[in-house]
Amino acid sequence: MSYVYLFIAIVSEVVATSFLKESHGFTRLGPSLVTIVGYAVAFYCLSLTLRAMPTGVAYAIWSGVGIVLIATVAWLFQGQKLDTPAIVGMALIIAGVIVMNVFSESLAQ
């Protein structure tokens, strides 16, 4: 169940961060509310994840996958450009998350 909470935390954080740009410095009510609620859900679900998963591992997954998803959302919907070094860097982040989940003994409690 901890991976379900972590998935919800990641998606909520990606939505919140995406709407943070759209809030224009919290001057637009709708996007500002989505941002606040999204971050609240993200941190609550992350706290539930930490009941069963080590903090460092959960945070590494959360931040690594979040970086890749945010960059993808920004590329698809906000006109952000991704050059080859950015794509390679994100591939390395994904590889790191996979290596940690498949080979690390720190996940075993």
N, CA and C atoms as a LAMMPS dump frame, in Angstrom:
ITEM: TIMESTEP
0
ITEM: NUMBER OF ATOMS
327
ITEM: BOX BOUNDS ff ff ff
-5.0000000000000000e+02 5.0000000000000000e+02
-5.0000000000000000e+02 5.0000000000000000e+02
-5.0000000000000000e+02 5.0000000000000000e+02
ITEM: ATOMS id mol type element x y z
1 1 1 N 0.825 -1.202 0
2 1 2 C 0 0 0
3 1 3 C 0.87 1.267 0
4 2 1 N 2.098 1.145 0.5
5 2 2 C 2.95 2.333 0.564
6 2 3 C 3.262 2.876 -0.828
7 3 1 N 3.373 1.997 -1.826
8 3 2 C 3.626 2.47 -3.184
9 3 3 C 2.406 3.18 -3.761
10 4 1 N 1.222 2.801 -3.347
11 4 2 C 0.011 3.498 -3.801
12 4 3 C 0.007 4.916 -3.235
13 5 1 N 0.296 5.041 -1.93
14 5 2 C 0.373 6.371 -1.321
15 5 3 C 1.473 7.204 -1.971
16 6 1 N 2.593 6.574 -2.265
17 6 2 C 3.69 7.298 -2.895
18 6 3 C 3.294 7.764 -4.29
19 7 1 N 2.605 6.919 -5.044
20 7 2 C 2.13 7.296 -6.375
21 7 3 C 1.181 8.496 -6.289
22 8 1 N 0.257 8.471 -5.344
23 8 2 C -0.679 9.589 -5.161
24 8 3 C 0.086 10.848 -4.772
25 9 1 N 1.086 10.703 -3.907
26 9 2 C 1.898 11.85 -3.496
27 9 3 C 2.613 12.458 -4.69
28 10 1 N 3.18 11.615 -5.527
29 10 2 C 3.916 12.101 -6.698
30 10 3 C 2.978 12.818 -7.664
31 11 1 N 1.858 12.209 -7.979
32 11 2 C 0.911 12.82 -8.92
33 11 3 C 0.376 14.136 -8.357
34 12 1 N 0.07 14.163 -7.072
35 12 2 C -0.43 15.392 -6.446
36 12 3 C 0.611 16.498 -6.495
37 13 1 N 1.861 16.146 -6.26
38 13 2 C 2.945 17.131 -6.297
39 13 3 C 3.147 17.651 -7.713
40 14 1 N 3.042 16.791 -8.702
41 14 2 C 3.192 17.213 -10.103
42 14 3 C 2.06 18.161 -10.491
43 15 1 N 0.84 17.827 -10.118
44 15 2 C -0.301 18.71 -10.403
45 15 3 C -0.108 20.048 -9.695
46 16 1 N 0.254 20.007 -8.423
47 16 2 C 0.441 21.241 -7.654
48 16 3 C 1.524 22.119 -8.258
49 17 1 N 2.633 21.53 -8.628
50 17 2 C 3.73 22.299 -9.201
51 17 3 C 3.346 22.88 -10.558
52 18 1 N 2.622 22.118 -11.342
53 18 2 C 2.165 22.616 -12.64
54 18 3 C 1.238 23.82 -12.473
55 19 1 N 0.351 23.745 -11.507
56 19 2 C -0.567 24.853 -11.269
57 19 3 C 0.103 26.02 -10.55
58 20 1 N 1.223 25.766 -9.897
59 20 2 C 1.969 26.85 -9.253
60 20 3 C 2.382 27.894 -10.295
61 21 1 N 2.85 27.435 -11.433
62 21 2 C 3.201 28.364 -12.518
63 21 3 C 1.968 29.128 -12.979
64 22 1 N 0.852 28.428 -13.083
65 22 2 C -0.385 29.055 -13.558
66 22 3 C -1.005 30.006 -12.536
67 23 1 N -0.589 29.922 -11.281
68 23 2 C -1.153 30.79 -10.241
69 23 3 C -0.63 32.222 -10.342
70 24 1 N 0.457 32.41 -11.121
71 24 2 C 1.06 33.741 -11.293
72 24 3 C 1.342 34.393 -9.938
73 25 1 N 2.121 33.687 -9.129
74 25 2 C 2.494 34.228 -7.818
75 25 3 C 1.329 34.281 -6.841
76 26 1 N 0.443 33.319 -6.937
77 26 2 C -0.752 33.223 -6.091
78 26 3 C -1.689 34.417 -6.279
79 27 1 N -1.726 34.976 -7.479
80 27 2 C -2.65 36.075 -7.768
81 27 3 C -3.92 35.592 -8.461
82 28 1 N -3.956 34.322 -8.867
83 28 2 C -5.146 33.737 -9.488
84 28 3 C -5.697 32.668 -8.557
85 29 1 N -6.942 32.828 -8.15
86 29 2 C -7.537 31.991 -7.106
87 29 3 C -7.581 30.513 -7.466
88 30 1 N -8.131 30.171 -8.615
89 30 2 C -8.297 28.758 -8.989
90 30 3 C -6.991 27.977 -8.978
91 31 1 N -6.006 28.406 -9.762
92 31 2 C -4.726 27.684 -9.749
93 31 3 C -4.037 27.706 -8.378
94 32 1 N -4.227 28.776 -7.631
95 32 2 C -3.64 28.849 -6.289
96 32 3 C -4.246 27.791 -5.363
97 33 1 N -5.554 27.614 -5.444
98 33 2 C -6.22 26.598 -4.62
99 33 3 C -5.789 25.192 -5.022
100 34 1 N -5.674 24.937 -6.327
101 34 2 C -5.21 23.626 -6.789
102 34 3 C -3.797 23.361 -6.268
103 35 1 N -2.954 24.384 -6.293
104 35 2 C -1.589 24.251 -5.797
105 35 3 C -1.571 23.898 -4.314
106 36 1 N -2.307 24.631 -3.524
107 36 2 C -2.326 24.409 -2.075
108 36 3 C -2.886 23.03 -1.734
109 37 1 N -4.007 22.669 -2.325
110 37 2 C -4.609 21.357 -2.067
111 37 3 C -3.696 20.236 -2.571
112 38 1 N -3.117 20.431 -3.742
113 38 2 C -2.215 19.411 -4.299
114 38 3 C -1.023 19.143 -3.403
115 39 1 N -0.396 20.206 -2.903
116 39 2 C 0.742 20.008 -2
117 39 3 C 0.305 19.388 -0.672
118 40 1 N -0.862 19.766 -0.173
119 40 2 C -1.356 19.168 1.071
120 40 3 C -1.577 17.662 0.905
121 41 1 N -2.206 17.271 -0.195
122 41 2 C -2.423 15.845 -0.471
123 41 3 C -1.087 15.138 -0.647
124 42 1 N -0.159 15.769 -1.358
125 42 2 C 1.149 15.16 -1.605
126 42 3 C 1.882 14.886 -0.297
127 43 1 N 1.942 15.868 0.582
128 43 2 C 2.671 15.67 1.833
129 43 3 C 1.951 14.7 2.766
130 44 1 N 0.619 14.721 2.748
131 44 2 C -0.121 13.763 3.58
132 44 3 C 0.154 12.333 3.101
133 45 1 N 0.063 12.108 1.805
134 45 2 C 0.309 10.764 1.271
135 45 3 C 1.768 10.352 1.444
136 46 1 N 2.686 11.302 1.325
137 46 2 C 4.082 10.982 1.586
138 46 3 C 4.26 10.565 3.043
139 47 1 N 3.567 11.224 3.958
140 47 2 C 3.673 10.848 5.369
141 47 3 C 3.13 9.436 5.606
142 48 1 N 2.101 9.051 4.865
143 48 2 C 1.577 7.687 4.983
144 48 3 C 2.569 6.677 4.415
145 49 1 N 3.242 7.069 3.346
146 49 2 C 4.264 6.21 2.745
147 49 3 C 5.375 5.92 3.749
148 50 1 N 5.745 6.943 4.518
149 50 2 C 6.872 6.815 5.441
150 50 3 C 6.589 5.892 6.621
151 51 1 N 5.359 5.464 6.774
152 51 2 C 5.054 4.462 7.804
153 51 3 C 5.718 3.123 7.489
154 52 1 N 5.881 2.828 6.194
155 52 2 C 6.378 1.509 5.801
156 52 3 C 7.648 1.556 4.964
157 53 1 N 8.094 2.746 4.567
158 53 2 C 9.248 2.854 3.683
159 53 3 C 10.255 3.822 4.301
160 54 1 N 11.537 3.519 4.202
161 54 2 C 12.544 4.441 4.74
162 54 3 C 12.443 5.83 4.095
163 55 1 N 12.676 6.85 4.888
164 55 2 C 12.524 8.226 4.429
165 55 3 C 13.383 8.529 3.202
166 56 1 N 14.656 8.165 3.241
167 56 2 C 15.554 8.468 2.132
168 56 3 C 15.125 7.822 0.839
169 57 1 N 14.67 6.594 0.927
170 57 2 C 14.236 5.866 -0.267
171 57 3 C 12.954 6.484 -0.817
172 58 1 N 11.988 6.734 0.051
173 58 2 C 10.72 7.319 -0.4
174 58 3 C 10.946 8.689 -1.018
175 59 1 N 11.783 9.49 -0.395
176 59 2 C 12.022 10.833 -0.908
177 59 3 C 12.785 10.795 -2.226
178 60 1 N 13.711 9.87 -2.34
179 60 2 C 14.455 9.74 -3.597
180 60 3 C 13.525 9.367 -4.745
181 61 1 N 12.622 8.433 -4.497
182 61 2 C 11.656 8.04 -5.527
183 61 3 C 10.728 9.208 -5.844
184 62 1 N 10.211 9.838 -4.795
185 62 2 C 9.263 10.939 -4.952
186 62 3 C 9.888 12.076 -5.752
187 63 1 N 11.068 12.485 -5.36
188 63 2 C 11.687 13.615 -6.04
189 63 3 C 12.171 13.234 -7.442
190 64 1 N 12.744 12.047 -7.607
191 64 2 C 13.243 11.636 -8.915
192 64 3 C 12.141 11.496 -9.942
193 65 1 N 11.107 10.773 -9.588
194 65 2 C 9.979 10.6 -10.518
195 65 3 C 9.271 11.938 -10.724
196 66 1 N 9.171 12.728 -9.661
197 66 2 C 8.546 14.046 -9.775
198 66 3 C 9.271 14.957 -10.752
199 67 1 N 10.612 14.95 -10.706
200 67 2 C 11.404 15.771 -11.619
201 67 3 C 11.102 15.401 -13.063
202 68 1 N 11.102 14.119 -13.346
203 68 2 C 10.859 13.662 -14.712
204 68 3 C 9.435 14.008 -15.155
205 69 1 N 8.465 13.784 -14.293
206 69 2 C 7.077 14.091 -14.665
207 69 3 C 6.846 15.584 -14.828
208 70 1 N 7.404 16.401 -13.937
209 70 2 C 7.241 17.852 -14.057
210 70 3 C 7.853 18.348 -15.359
211 71 1 N 9.053 17.861 -15.682
212 71 2 C 9.694 18.279 -16.93
213 71 3 C 8.86 17.853 -18.133
214 72 1 N 8.265 16.666 -18.065
215 72 2 C 7.43 16.181 -19.161
216 72 3 C 6.165 17.018 -19.303
217 73 1 N 5.516 17.314 -18.186
218 73 2 C 4.311 18.158 -18.214
219 73 3 C 4.652 19.542 -18.75
220 74 1 N 5.759 20.116 -18.289
221 74 2 C 6.17 21.444 -18.758
222 74 3 C 6.476 21.426 -20.257
223 75 1 N 7.058 20.339 -20.73
224 75 2 C 7.36 20.201 -22.16
225 75 3 C 6.065 20.077 -22.978
226 76 1 N 5.128 19.25 -22.484
227 76 2 C 3.891 19.004 -23.219
228 76 3 C 2.921 20.183 -23.197
229 77 1 N 2.808 20.85 -22.043
230 77 2 C 1.732 21.819 -21.865
231 77 3 C 2.186 23.264 -21.655
232 78 1 N 3.47 23.471 -21.331
233 78 2 C 3.902 24.831 -21.01
234 78 3 C 5.009 25.342 -21.933
235 79 1 N 5.306 24.602 -22.977
236 79 2 C 6.26 25.064 -23.962
237 79 3 C 7.729 24.988 -23.557
238 80 1 N 8.033 24.26 -22.491
239 80 2 C 9.433 24.125 -22.078
240 80 3 C 10.185 23.28 -23.096
241 81 1 N 11.404 23.676 -23.407
242 81 2 C 12.245 22.916 -24.326
243 81 3 C 13.122 21.956 -23.529
244 82 1 N 13.277 20.749 -24.038
245 82 2 C 14.159 19.759 -23.42
246 82 3 C 15.241 19.392 -24.425
247 83 1 N 16.48 19.729 -24.103
248 83 2 C 17.574 19.379 -24.997
249 83 3 C 18.138 18.009 -24.611
250 84 1 N 19.114 17.562 -25.382
251 84 2 C 19.679 16.229 -25.158
252 84 3 C 20.251 16.055 -23.745
253 85 1 N 21.027 17.014 -23.217
254 85 2 C 21.524 16.824 -21.844
255 85 3 C 20.396 16.692 -20.812
256 86 1 N 19.306 17.426 -20.997
257 86 2 C 18.178 17.313 -20.066
258 86 3 C 17.545 15.931 -20.145
259 87 1 N 17.387 15.423 -21.342
260 87 2 C 16.784 14.099 -21.521
261 87 3 C 17.698 13.017 -20.963
262 88 1 N 18.996 13.13 -21.222
263 88 2 C 19.958 12.157 -20.668
264 88 3 C 19.939 12.213 -19.148
265 89 1 N 19.916 13.415 -18.596
266 89 2 C 19.869 13.56 -17.14
267 89 3 C 18.633 12.916 -16.539
268 90 1 N 17.498 13.1 -17.174
269 90 2 C 16.263 12.484 -16.676
270 90 3 C 16.311 10.972 -16.819
271 91 1 N 16.93 10.474 -17.883
272 91 2 C 17.096 9.024 -18.038
273 91 3 C 17.965 8.463 -16.908
274 92 1 N 18.992 9.205 -16.536
275 92 2 C 19.84 8.772 -15.413
276 92 3 C 19.067 8.773 -14.095
277 93 1 N 18.193 9.747 -13.91
278 93 2 C 17.354 9.777 -12.703
279 93 3 C 16.457 8.544 -12.667
280 94 1 N 15.817 8.24 -13.786
281 94 2 C 14.951 7.058 -13.861
282 94 3 C 15.761 5.797 -13.587
283 95 1 N 16.957 5.711 -14.178
284 95 2 C 17.817 4.549 -13.949
285 95 3 C 18.169 4.432 -12.469
286 96 1 N 18.46 5.546 -11.827
287 96 2 C 18.781 5.521 -10.407
288 96 3 C 17.626 5.029 -9.558
289 97 1 N 16.42 5.467 -9.859
290 97 2 C 15.238 5.012 -9.117
291 97 3 C 15.031 3.514 -9.325
292 98 1 N 15.221 3.045 -10.55
293 98 2 C 15.068 1.612 -10.829
294 98 3 C 16.122 0.806 -10.093
295 99 1 N 17.375 1.236 -10.164
296 99 2 C 18.454 0.521 -9.468
297 99 3 C 18.171 0.458 -7.97
298 100 1 N 17.738 1.56 -7.401
299 100 2 C 17.468 1.586 -5.973
300 100 3 C 16.348 0.609 -5.611
301 101 1 N 15.299 0.58 -6.407
302 101 2 C 14.161 -0.29 -6.096
303 101 3 C 14.447 -1.758 -6.351
304 102 1 N 15.271 -2.067 -7.331
305 102 2 C 15.529 -3.457 -7.682
306 102 3 C 16.665 -4.055 -6.857
307 103 1 N 17.717 -3.27 -6.607
308 103 2 C 18.919 -3.835 -6.016
309 103 3 C 19.216 -3.407 -4.584
310 104 1 N 18.631 -2.333 -4.113
311 104 2 C 18.989 -1.843 -2.79
312 104 3 C 18.365 -2.679 -1.683
313 105 1 N 19.178 -2.987 -0.704
314 105 2 C 18.682 -3.707 0.468
315 105 3 C 18.083 -2.753 1.487
316 106 1 N 18.198 -1.449 1.247
317 106 2 C 17.653 -0.477 2.197
318 106 3 C 16.138 -0.458 2.174
319 107 1 N 15.513 -1.05 1.156
320 107 2 C 14.061 -1.142 1.118
321 107 3 C 13.524 -2.189 2.082
322 108 1 N 14.345 -3.194 2.359
323 108 2 C 13.919 -4.232 3.306
324 108 3 C 13.994 -3.686 4.713
325 109 1 N 12.921 -3.874 5.445
326 109 2 C 12.908 -3.35 6.815
327 109 3 C 12.942 -4.449 7.823
